[in-house]
């Protein structure tokens, strides 16, 4: 939930793995309504984040990525004419069970991997590419998962639904890697 993510960003924190998220950070799948023909259904905007993991144990241990997209959540919600509480974020670290995984987590993870492309290719999803990485790390464009996510997000959705945040500049000395 973007409202919870914004709280973590404003507090200078880092995001926990899926298993450690508080209940108010998670969406109940039944809360989503994509009935375009139902004007009474609450509108939900979905943002899928494509980014490079910055360490093997935590993808964003110092909040580098969070600082790049956190300030954009509220303006995005305003642009969509919805409240921040109606913005859902797909971020693999927070959305999929991470190591160590128990038996239930392993089954959930395997099921999710079969459909992970939908988060990046669905016409109702906005994809934010966090292409900047700190100097000295493997660039976004040279990684397998991020290359897949970048490619898949341009197949179905409108061009404006994919946004390369690397072009905004991070103020960290990291350089953008290109555009969609």
mmCIF file of the C-alpha atoms, coordinates in Angstrom:
data_MODEL
# 
_entry.id   MODEL 
# 
loop_
_atom_site.group_PDB 
_atom_site.id 
_atom_site.type_symbol 
_atom_site.label_atom_id 
_atom_site.label_alt_id 
_atom_site.label_comp_id 
_atom_site.label_asym_id 
_atom_site.label_entity_id 
_atom_site.label_seq_id 
_atom_site.pdbx_PDB_ins_code 
_atom_site.Cartn_x 
_atom_site.Cartn_y 
_atom_site.Cartn_z 
_atom_site.occupancy 
_atom_site.B_iso_or_equiv 
_atom_site.pdbx_formal_charge 
_atom_site.auth_seq_id 
_atom_site.auth_comp_id 
_atom_site.auth_asym_id 
_atom_site.auth_atom_id 
_atom_site.pdbx_PDB_model_num 
ATOM 1   C CA . UNK A 1 1   ? 0.000   0.000   0.000   1.00 0.00 ? 1   UNK A CA 1 
ATOM 2   C CA . UNK A 1 2   ? 1.431   3.320   -1.058  1.00 0.00 ? 2   UNK A CA 1 
ATOM 3   C CA . UNK A 1 3   ? 0.219   5.104   2.075   1.00 0.00 ? 3   UNK A CA 1 
ATOM 4   C CA . UNK A 1 4   ? 2.255   2.721   4.238   1.00 0.00 ? 4   UNK A CA 1 
ATOM 5   C CA . UNK A 1 5   ? 5.295   2.889   1.918   1.00 0.00 ? 5   UNK A CA 1 
ATOM 6   C CA . UNK A 1 6   ? 5.184   6.690   2.121   1.00 0.00 ? 6   UNK A CA 1 
ATOM 7   C CA . UNK A 1 7   ? 5.279   6.474   5.931   1.00 0.00 ? 7   UNK A CA 1 
ATOM 8   C CA . UNK A 1 8   ? 8.422   4.312   5.763   1.00 0.00 ? 8   UNK A CA 1 
ATOM 9   C CA . UNK A 1 9   ? 9.997   6.711   3.265   1.00 0.00 ? 9   UNK A CA 1 
ATOM 10  C CA . UNK A 1 10  ? 9.221   9.799   5.379   1.00 0.00 ? 10  UNK A CA 1 
ATOM 11  C CA . UNK A 1 11  ? 10.630  8.078   8.477   1.00 0.00 ? 11  UNK A CA 1 
ATOM 12  C CA . UNK A 1 12  ? 13.896  7.330   6.625   1.00 0.00 ? 12  UNK A CA 1 
ATOM 13  C CA . UNK A 1 13  ? 13.377  3.594   6.960   1.00 0.00 ? 13  UNK A CA 1 
ATOM 14  C CA . UNK A 1 14  ? 13.800  0.608   4.680   1.00 0.00 ? 14  UNK A CA 1 
ATOM 15  C CA . UNK A 1 15  ? 11.157  -1.788  3.457   1.00 0.00 ? 15  UNK A CA 1 
ATOM 16  C CA . UNK A 1 16  ? 10.885  -5.230  5.070   1.00 0.00 ? 16  UNK A CA 1 
ATOM 17  C CA . UNK A 1 17  ? 10.461  -8.509  3.216   1.00 0.00 ? 17  UNK A CA 1 
ATOM 18  C CA . UNK A 1 18  ? 6.931   -9.810  2.573   1.00 0.00 ? 18  UNK A CA 1 
ATOM 19  C CA . UNK A 1 19  ? 6.842   -12.059 5.637   1.00 0.00 ? 19  UNK A CA 1 
ATOM 20  C CA . UNK A 1 20  ? 7.684   -9.129  7.940   1.00 0.00 ? 20  UNK A CA 1 
ATOM 21  C CA . UNK A 1 21  ? 5.166   -6.603  6.596   1.00 0.00 ? 21  UNK A CA 1 
ATOM 22  C CA . UNK A 1 22  ? 2.544   -5.320  9.033   1.00 0.00 ? 22  UNK A CA 1 
ATOM 23  C CA . UNK A 1 23  ? -1.058  -6.048  8.088   1.00 0.00 ? 23  UNK A CA 1 
ATOM 24  C CA . UNK A 1 24  ? -1.759  -2.403  7.211   1.00 0.00 ? 24  UNK A CA 1 
ATOM 25  C CA . UNK A 1 25  ? 0.933   -2.580  4.498   1.00 0.00 ? 25  UNK A CA 1 
ATOM 26  C CA . UNK A 1 26  ? -0.757  -5.401  2.578   1.00 0.00 ? 26  UNK A CA 1 
ATOM 27  C CA . UNK A 1 27  ? -3.622  -5.484  0.129   1.00 0.00 ? 27  UNK A CA 1 
ATOM 28  C CA . UNK A 1 28  ? -6.312  -8.106  0.403   1.00 0.00 ? 28  UNK A CA 1 
ATOM 29  C CA . UNK A 1 29  ? -6.722  -9.410  -3.173  1.00 0.00 ? 29  UNK A CA 1 
ATOM 30  C CA . UNK A 1 30  ? -10.488 -9.096  -2.791  1.00 0.00 ? 30  UNK A CA 1 
ATOM 31  C CA . UNK A 1 31  ? -10.089 -5.316  -2.372  1.00 0.00 ? 31  UNK A CA 1 
ATOM 32  C CA . UNK A 1 32  ? -9.058  -4.950  -6.011  1.00 0.00 ? 32  UNK A CA 1 
ATOM 33  C CA . UNK A 1 33  ? -11.780 -4.094  -8.438  1.00 0.00 ? 33  UNK A CA 1 
ATOM 34  C CA . UNK A 1 34  ? -11.057 -3.905  -12.111 1.00 0.00 ? 34  UNK A CA 1 
ATOM 35  C CA . UNK A 1 35  ? -14.667 -3.745  -13.225 1.00 0.00 ? 35  UNK A CA 1 
ATOM 36  C CA . UNK A 1 36  ? -14.366 -0.877  -15.660 1.00 0.00 ? 36  UNK A CA 1 
ATOM 37  C CA . UNK A 1 37  ? -18.118 -0.950  -16.186 1.00 0.00 ? 37  UNK A CA 1 
ATOM 38  C CA . UNK A 1 38  ? -18.863 -0.548  -12.462 1.00 0.00 ? 38  UNK A CA 1 
ATOM 39  C CA . UNK A 1 39  ? -18.728 3.167   -11.576 1.00 0.00 ? 39  UNK A CA 1 
ATOM 40  C CA . UNK A 1 40  ? -19.317 2.391   -7.884  1.00 0.00 ? 40  UNK A CA 1 
ATOM 41  C CA . UNK A 1 41  ? -16.167 0.265   -7.578  1.00 0.00 ? 41  UNK A CA 1 
ATOM 42  C CA . UNK A 1 42  ? -13.270 2.023   -5.834  1.00 0.00 ? 42  UNK A CA 1 
ATOM 43  C CA . UNK A 1 43  ? -10.513 2.974   -8.233  1.00 0.00 ? 43  UNK A CA 1 
ATOM 44  C CA . UNK A 1 44  ? -7.133  1.417   -7.600  1.00 0.00 ? 44  UNK A CA 1 
ATOM 45  C CA . UNK A 1 45  ? -3.945  2.362   -9.428  1.00 0.00 ? 45  UNK A CA 1 
ATOM 46  C CA . UNK A 1 46  ? -1.208  -0.266  -9.564  1.00 0.00 ? 46  UNK A CA 1 
ATOM 47  C CA . UNK A 1 47  ? 2.476   0.598   -9.801  1.00 0.00 ? 47  UNK A CA 1 
ATOM 48  C CA . UNK A 1 48  ? 4.928   -2.210  -10.529 1.00 0.00 ? 48  UNK A CA 1 
ATOM 49  C CA . UNK A 1 49  ? 8.519   -1.342  -9.687  1.00 0.00 ? 49  UNK A CA 1 
ATOM 50  C CA . UNK A 1 50  ? 11.387  -2.729  -11.738 1.00 0.00 ? 50  UNK A CA 1 
ATOM 51  C CA . UNK A 1 51  ? 14.720  -2.270  -10.009 1.00 0.00 ? 51  UNK A CA 1 
ATOM 52  C CA . UNK A 1 52  ? 18.117  -3.838  -9.361  1.00 0.00 ? 52  UNK A CA 1 
ATOM 53  C CA . UNK A 1 53  ? 18.760  -5.590  -6.095  1.00 0.00 ? 53  UNK A CA 1 
ATOM 54  C CA . UNK A 1 54  ? 21.621  -3.747  -4.406  1.00 0.00 ? 54  UNK A CA 1 
ATOM 55  C CA . UNK A 1 55  ? 22.707  -6.651  -2.193  1.00 0.00 ? 55  UNK A CA 1 
ATOM 56  C CA . UNK A 1 56  ? 21.948  -10.380 -2.027  1.00 0.00 ? 56  UNK A CA 1 
ATOM 57  C CA . UNK A 1 57  ? 20.269  -10.123 1.391   1.00 0.00 ? 57  UNK A CA 1 
ATOM 58  C CA . UNK A 1 58  ? 18.158  -6.987  0.896   1.00 0.00 ? 58  UNK A CA 1 
ATOM 59  C CA . UNK A 1 59  ? 17.435  -5.243  -2.405  1.00 0.00 ? 59  UNK A CA 1 
ATOM 60  C CA . UNK A 1 60  ? 17.591  -1.751  -0.913  1.00 0.00 ? 60  UNK A CA 1 
ATOM 61  C CA . UNK A 1 61  ? 19.449  -1.920  2.401   1.00 0.00 ? 61  UNK A CA 1 
ATOM 62  C CA . UNK A 1 62  ? 20.074  1.833   2.673   1.00 0.00 ? 62  UNK A CA 1 
ATOM 63  C CA . UNK A 1 63  ? 16.857  3.097   1.053   1.00 0.00 ? 63  UNK A CA 1 
ATOM 64  C CA . UNK A 1 64  ? 18.485  4.195   -2.236  1.00 0.00 ? 64  UNK A CA 1 
ATOM 65  C CA . UNK A 1 65  ? 15.510  3.066   -4.345  1.00 0.00 ? 65  UNK A CA 1 
ATOM 66  C CA . UNK A 1 66  ? 12.916  4.117   -1.771  1.00 0.00 ? 66  UNK A CA 1 
ATOM 67  C CA . UNK A 1 67  ? 14.304  7.668   -1.911  1.00 0.00 ? 67  UNK A CA 1 
ATOM 68  C CA . UNK A 1 68  ? 13.860  7.688   -5.695  1.00 0.00 ? 68  UNK A CA 1 
ATOM 69  C CA . UNK A 1 69  ? 10.208  6.625   -5.830  1.00 0.00 ? 69  UNK A CA 1 
ATOM 70  C CA . UNK A 1 70  ? 8.880   7.537   -2.369  1.00 0.00 ? 70  UNK A CA 1 
ATOM 71  C CA . UNK A 1 71  ? 8.484   11.266  -3.120  1.00 0.00 ? 71  UNK A CA 1 
ATOM 72  C CA . UNK A 1 72  ? 6.498   10.471  -6.285  1.00 0.00 ? 72  UNK A CA 1 
ATOM 73  C CA . UNK A 1 73  ? 3.732   8.392   -4.702  1.00 0.00 ? 73  UNK A CA 1 
ATOM 74  C CA . UNK A 1 74  ? 1.497   11.234  -3.548  1.00 0.00 ? 74  UNK A CA 1 
ATOM 75  C CA . UNK A 1 75  ? 1.770   13.266  -6.799  1.00 0.00 ? 75  UNK A CA 1 
ATOM 76  C CA . UNK A 1 76  ? 1.010   10.076  -8.745  1.00 0.00 ? 76  UNK A CA 1 
ATOM 77  C CA . UNK A 1 77  ? -2.123  9.455   -6.657  1.00 0.00 ? 77  UNK A CA 1 
ATOM 78  C CA . UNK A 1 78  ? -3.226  13.063  -7.240  1.00 0.00 ? 78  UNK A CA 1 
ATOM 79  C CA . UNK A 1 79  ? -2.673  12.670  -10.983 1.00 0.00 ? 79  UNK A CA 1 
ATOM 80  C CA . UNK A 1 80  ? -4.853  9.531   -10.899 1.00 0.00 ? 80  UNK A CA 1 
ATOM 81  C CA . UNK A 1 81  ? -7.437  11.452  -8.824  1.00 0.00 ? 81  UNK A CA 1 
ATOM 82  C CA . UNK A 1 82  ? -7.400  8.911   -6.033  1.00 0.00 ? 82  UNK A CA 1 
ATOM 83  C CA . UNK A 1 83  ? -6.131  8.810   -2.490  1.00 0.00 ? 83  UNK A CA 1 
ATOM 84  C CA . UNK A 1 84  ? -2.717  7.388   -1.668  1.00 0.00 ? 84  UNK A CA 1 
ATOM 85  C CA . UNK A 1 85  ? -4.484  4.524   0.112   1.00 0.00 ? 85  UNK A CA 1 
ATOM 86  C CA . UNK A 1 86  ? -5.805  3.453   -3.322  1.00 0.00 ? 86  UNK A CA 1 
ATOM 87  C CA . UNK A 1 87  ? -2.377  3.023   -4.881  1.00 0.00 ? 87  UNK A CA 1 
ATOM 88  C CA . UNK A 1 88  ? -1.098  -0.550  -4.832  1.00 0.00 ? 88  UNK A CA 1 
ATOM 89  C CA . UNK A 1 89  ? 2.600   -1.242  -5.334  1.00 0.00 ? 89  UNK A CA 1 
ATOM 90  C CA . UNK A 1 90  ? 4.112   -4.441  -6.677  1.00 0.00 ? 90  UNK A CA 1 
ATOM 91  C CA . UNK A 1 91  ? 7.659   -4.647  -5.354  1.00 0.00 ? 91  UNK A CA 1 
ATOM 92  C CA . UNK A 1 92  ? 9.022   -8.192  -5.372  1.00 0.00 ? 92  UNK A CA 1 
ATOM 93  C CA . UNK A 1 93  ? 10.754  -7.865  -1.975  1.00 0.00 ? 93  UNK A CA 1 
ATOM 94  C CA . UNK A 1 94  ? 7.523   -6.821  -0.276  1.00 0.00 ? 94  UNK A CA 1 
ATOM 95  C CA . UNK A 1 95  ? 5.080   -8.689  -2.516  1.00 0.00 ? 95  UNK A CA 1 
ATOM 96  C CA . UNK A 1 96  ? 6.599   -12.174 -2.813  1.00 0.00 ? 96  UNK A CA 1 
ATOM 97  C CA . UNK A 1 97  ? 7.792   -14.431 0.011   1.00 0.00 ? 97  UNK A CA 1 
ATOM 98  C CA . UNK A 1 98  ? 11.563  -14.096 0.454   1.00 0.00 ? 98  UNK A CA 1 
ATOM 99  C CA . UNK A 1 99  ? 14.238  -16.378 1.924   1.00 0.00 ? 99  UNK A CA 1 
ATOM 100 C CA . UNK A 1 100 ? 14.026  -18.155 4.229   1.00 0.00 ? 100 UNK A CA 1 
ATOM 101 C CA . UNK A 1 101 ? 10.716  -19.564 2.987   1.00 0.00 ? 101 UNK A CA 1 
ATOM 102 C CA . UNK A 1 102 ? 8.629   -22.175 4.745   1.00 0.00 ? 102 UNK A CA 1 
ATOM 103 C CA . UNK A 1 103 ? 6.592   -24.754 2.809   1.00 0.00 ? 103 UNK A CA 1 
ATOM 104 C CA . UNK A 1 104 ? 3.588   -22.435 2.368   1.00 0.00 ? 104 UNK A CA 1 
ATOM 105 C CA . UNK A 1 105 ? 5.887   -19.575 1.296   1.00 0.00 ? 105 UNK A CA 1 
ATOM 106 C CA . UNK A 1 106 ? 7.637   -21.797 -1.271  1.00 0.00 ? 106 UNK A CA 1 
ATOM 107 C CA . UNK A 1 107 ? 4.309   -22.804 -2.828  1.00 0.00 ? 107 UNK A CA 1 
ATOM 108 C CA . UNK A 1 108 ? 3.111   -19.189 -2.885  1.00 0.00 ? 108 UNK A CA 1 
ATOM 109 C CA . UNK A 1 109 ? 6.384   -18.025 -4.453  1.00 0.00 ? 109 UNK A CA 1 
ATOM 110 C CA . UNK A 1 110 ? 6.287   -20.727 -7.146  1.00 0.00 ? 110 UNK A CA 1 
ATOM 111 C CA . UNK A 1 111 ? 2.672   -19.832 -7.980  1.00 0.00 ? 111 UNK A CA 1 
ATOM 112 C CA . UNK A 1 112 ? 3.531   -16.124 -8.155  1.00 0.00 ? 112 UNK A CA 1 
ATOM 113 C CA . UNK A 1 113 ? 6.519   -16.658 -10.464 1.00 0.00 ? 113 UNK A CA 1 
ATOM 114 C CA . UNK A 1 114 ? 4.245   -18.297 -13.046 1.00 0.00 ? 114 UNK A CA 1 
ATOM 115 C CA . UNK A 1 115 ? 2.299   -15.027 -13.316 1.00 0.00 ? 115 UNK A CA 1 
ATOM 116 C CA . UNK A 1 116 ? 4.853   -12.339 -12.420 1.00 0.00 ? 116 UNK A CA 1 
ATOM 117 C CA . UNK A 1 117 ? 4.870   -11.017 -15.988 1.00 0.00 ? 117 UNK A CA 1 
ATOM 118 C CA . UNK A 1 118 ? 1.296   -9.765  -15.494 1.00 0.00 ? 118 UNK A CA 1 
ATOM 119 C CA . UNK A 1 119 ? 2.469   -7.047  -13.113 1.00 0.00 ? 119 UNK A CA 1 
ATOM 120 C CA . UNK A 1 120 ? 4.633   -5.593  -15.868 1.00 0.00 ? 120 UNK A CA 1 
ATOM 121 C CA . UNK A 1 121 ? 2.470   -6.285  -18.934 1.00 0.00 ? 121 UNK A CA 1 
ATOM 122 C CA . UNK A 1 122 ? -1.085  -5.586  -17.799 1.00 0.00 ? 122 UNK A CA 1 
ATOM 123 C CA . UNK A 1 123 ? -2.697  -2.584  -19.473 1.00 0.00 ? 123 UNK A CA 1 
ATOM 124 C CA . UNK A 1 124 ? -3.916  -1.244  -16.100 1.00 0.00 ? 124 UNK A CA 1 
ATOM 125 C CA . UNK A 1 125 ? -0.461  -1.297  -14.497 1.00 0.00 ? 125 UNK A CA 1 
ATOM 126 C CA . UNK A 1 126 ? 1.972   1.610   -14.401 1.00 0.00 ? 126 UNK A CA 1 
ATOM 127 C CA . UNK A 1 127 ? 5.596   0.439   -14.442 1.00 0.00 ? 127 UNK A CA 1 
ATOM 128 C CA . UNK A 1 128 ? 8.286   2.550   -12.848 1.00 0.00 ? 128 UNK A CA 1 
ATOM 129 C CA . UNK A 1 129 ? 11.803  1.582   -13.894 1.00 0.00 ? 129 UNK A CA 1 
ATOM 130 C CA . UNK A 1 130 ? 14.310  2.445   -11.176 1.00 0.00 ? 130 UNK A CA 1 
ATOM 131 C CA . UNK A 1 131 ? 17.295  2.366   -13.534 1.00 0.00 ? 131 UNK A CA 1 
ATOM 132 C CA . UNK A 1 132 ? 19.780  4.268   -11.389 1.00 0.00 ? 132 UNK A CA 1 
ATOM 133 C CA . UNK A 1 133 ? 22.081  2.228   -9.200  1.00 0.00 ? 133 UNK A CA 1 
ATOM 134 C CA . UNK A 1 134 ? 24.936  3.345   -6.958  1.00 0.00 ? 134 UNK A CA 1 
ATOM 135 C CA . UNK A 1 135 ? 28.301  3.492   -8.724  1.00 0.00 ? 135 UNK A CA 1 
ATOM 136 C CA . UNK A 1 136 ? 30.242  0.261   -8.682  1.00 0.00 ? 136 UNK A CA 1 
ATOM 137 C CA . UNK A 1 137 ? 27.201  -2.026  -8.965  1.00 0.00 ? 137 UNK A CA 1 
ATOM 138 C CA . UNK A 1 138 ? 25.995  -3.937  -12.018 1.00 0.00 ? 138 UNK A CA 1 
ATOM 139 C CA . UNK A 1 139 ? 23.927  -1.507  -14.120 1.00 0.00 ? 139 UNK A CA 1 
ATOM 140 C CA . UNK A 1 140 ? 20.174  -1.999  -14.432 1.00 0.00 ? 140 UNK A CA 1 
ATOM 141 C CA . UNK A 1 141 ? 20.404  -2.733  -18.177 1.00 0.00 ? 141 UNK A CA 1 
ATOM 142 C CA . UNK A 1 142 ? 22.915  -5.557  -17.666 1.00 0.00 ? 142 UNK A CA 1 
ATOM 143 C CA . UNK A 1 143 ? 20.715  -7.658  -15.388 1.00 0.00 ? 143 UNK A CA 1 
ATOM 144 C CA . UNK A 1 144 ? 18.414  -10.467 -16.467 1.00 0.00 ? 144 UNK A CA 1 
ATOM 145 C CA . UNK A 1 145 ? 15.264  -9.761  -14.455 1.00 0.00 ? 145 UNK A CA 1 
ATOM 146 C CA . UNK A 1 146 ? 15.311  -6.033  -15.092 1.00 0.00 ? 146 UNK A CA 1 
ATOM 147 C CA . UNK A 1 147 ? 15.852  -6.573  -18.823 1.00 0.00 ? 147 UNK A CA 1 
ATOM 148 C CA . UNK A 1 148 ? 12.852  -8.930  -18.823 1.00 0.00 ? 148 UNK A CA 1 
ATOM 149 C CA . UNK A 1 149 ? 10.695  -6.444  -16.897 1.00 0.00 ? 149 UNK A CA 1 
ATOM 150 C CA . UNK A 1 150 ? 11.669  -3.564  -19.190 1.00 0.00 ? 150 UNK A CA 1 
ATOM 151 C CA . UNK A 1 151 ? 10.913  -5.613  -22.304 1.00 0.00 ? 151 UNK A CA 1 
ATOM 152 C CA . UNK A 1 152 ? 7.581   -6.976  -21.079 1.00 0.00 ? 152 UNK A CA 1 
ATOM 153 C CA . UNK A 1 153 ? 6.225   -3.611  -19.903 1.00 0.00 ? 153 UNK A CA 1 
ATOM 154 C CA . UNK A 1 154 ? 6.462   -2.159  -23.391 1.00 0.00 ? 154 UNK A CA 1 
ATOM 155 C CA . UNK A 1 155 ? 4.501   -4.932  -25.105 1.00 0.00 ? 155 UNK A CA 1 
ATOM 156 C CA . UNK A 1 156 ? 0.932   -4.190  -24.015 1.00 0.00 ? 156 UNK A CA 1 
ATOM 157 C CA . UNK A 1 157 ? 0.555   -1.008  -22.033 1.00 0.00 ? 157 UNK A CA 1 
ATOM 158 C CA . UNK A 1 158 ? 0.463   2.504   -23.422 1.00 0.00 ? 158 UNK A CA 1 
ATOM 159 C CA . UNK A 1 159 ? 3.899   4.154   -23.664 1.00 0.00 ? 159 UNK A CA 1 
ATOM 160 C CA . UNK A 1 160 ? 3.120   6.620   -20.867 1.00 0.00 ? 160 UNK A CA 1 
ATOM 161 C CA . UNK A 1 161 ? 2.487   3.723   -18.463 1.00 0.00 ? 161 UNK A CA 1 
ATOM 162 C CA . UNK A 1 162 ? 6.236   2.941   -18.340 1.00 0.00 ? 162 UNK A CA 1 
ATOM 163 C CA . UNK A 1 163 ? 8.366   5.596   -16.686 1.00 0.00 ? 163 UNK A CA 1 
ATOM 164 C CA . UNK A 1 164 ? 12.161  5.489   -16.349 1.00 0.00 ? 164 UNK A CA 1 
ATOM 165 C CA . UNK A 1 165 ? 12.825  7.236   -13.042 1.00 0.00 ? 165 UNK A CA 1 
ATOM 166 C CA . UNK A 1 166 ? 16.563  7.113   -13.714 1.00 0.00 ? 166 UNK A CA 1 
ATOM 167 C CA . UNK A 1 167 ? 16.117  10.160  -15.916 1.00 0.00 ? 167 UNK A CA 1 
ATOM 168 C CA . UNK A 1 168 ? 14.941  12.179  -12.934 1.00 0.00 ? 168 UNK A CA 1 
ATOM 169 C CA . UNK A 1 169 ? 18.365  11.966  -11.317 1.00 0.00 ? 169 UNK A CA 1 
ATOM 170 C CA . UNK A 1 170 ? 18.945  10.558  -7.893  1.00 0.00 ? 170 UNK A CA 1 
ATOM 171 C CA . UNK A 1 171 ? 21.363  13.100  -6.479  1.00 0.00 ? 171 UNK A CA 1 
ATOM 172 C CA . UNK A 1 172 ? 23.621  10.192  -5.594  1.00 0.00 ? 172 UNK A CA 1 
ATOM 173 C CA . UNK A 1 173 ? 26.058  10.323  -8.451  1.00 0.00 ? 173 UNK A CA 1 
ATOM 174 C CA . UNK A 1 174 ? 24.351  7.394   -10.163 1.00 0.00 ? 174 UNK A CA 1 
ATOM 175 C CA . UNK A 1 175 ? 23.639  7.820   -13.848 1.00 0.00 ? 175 UNK A CA 1 
ATOM 176 C CA . UNK A 1 176 ? 20.496  6.817   -15.746 1.00 0.00 ? 176 UNK A CA 1 
ATOM 177 C CA . UNK A 1 177 ? 20.847  3.819   -18.040 1.00 0.00 ? 177 UNK A CA 1 
ATOM 178 C CA . UNK A 1 178 ? 18.457  4.722   -20.811 1.00 0.00 ? 178 UNK A CA 1 
ATOM 179 C CA . UNK A 1 179 ? 14.802  5.005   -21.584 1.00 0.00 ? 179 UNK A CA 1 
ATOM 180 C CA . UNK A 1 180 ? 11.926  2.729   -22.494 1.00 0.00 ? 180 UNK A CA 1 
# 
